[in-house]
Amino acid sequence: MNGSLALQVLTVQAVDELMSWLLPLDGQPSDRDRDDAGLIVKIKAEHKRSKGRYGAPRIHAELRGQGRRHSRKRIARLMRQHGLRGRAPKRRKKTTIPDPAAAARADAIRRDFTADASKINQRWCGDITYSAQRAVMCSPAA
């Protein structure tokens, strides 16, 4: 027997021994595999309930709130194995890009924002405010 063939035979035997040690004797799934199968059903239900938004940390928190105690890494592993991912938040888009060559606008009200009851409907001001939490645009008028 040459050295290369002996190494191949030894490698195949080592793999066979390793697999026989890893697999249960009766061919049935292990307790952990059965628990993972039940857990992935819960994970998929939470993922669907969140419309695919929740990732492993939030699903872990939801399941923990329901009384199921598993590690976040285990939930992440099962989600990865089943192709489940949370959605990343959208990046904020810059909407106003000032033109450096544009002329400055005249200040028509001279920065006087005080209200005077005798001069109703004389001055109107508006502002657009962006909320970073919700990408909602508000336009309060004074």
C-alpha positions, 0 to 999 in steps of 0.5 A, a space after each residue: 500500500 502506498 502512502 497516499 492510498 493509506 492516507 485516503 483509507 485512514 481519512 475515510 475511516 476517521 470520517 466514518 467514525 466521527 459521523 457514527 459518534 455524532 449521529 444517534 444510534 437509533 437514527 432519530 433526531 436529538 432532543 436539541 434538534 426537536 427543540 430547534 424545530 419547535 423554536 423555528 416555528 415560533 421564530 417564523 411566527 414572530 418574524 411574520 407578525 413583525 412583517 419581516 422587520 424584526 431581526 434576531 435581537 428583537 425576536 429574542 426579546 419577544 420570545 423571552 417576553 413570552 417565557 421562552 429562554 434561549 440565547 440570542 445567538 441560537 435564534 440568530 443561527 436558526 434564522 440564518 439557517 432558514 433564510 430569515 432576516 430583519 429589515 435594516 432601517 432606511 438611510 436618511 436622504 438629504 433633501 435640501 442641498 443649497 446652491 452656493 452661487 444663489 443670492 441670499 433671500 431678503 428677510 421680509 419680516 426682519 426676524 420679528 416673530 411676535 404676534 400682534 392681535 391688531 395685525 391679524 393676517 399680516 405675517 405668515 411663517 412656516 417651517 418644515 421639520 424632519 423627525 429622525 425617528 419616523 421620517 414624517 414631515 411636519 409643517 407647522 404654520 404660525 
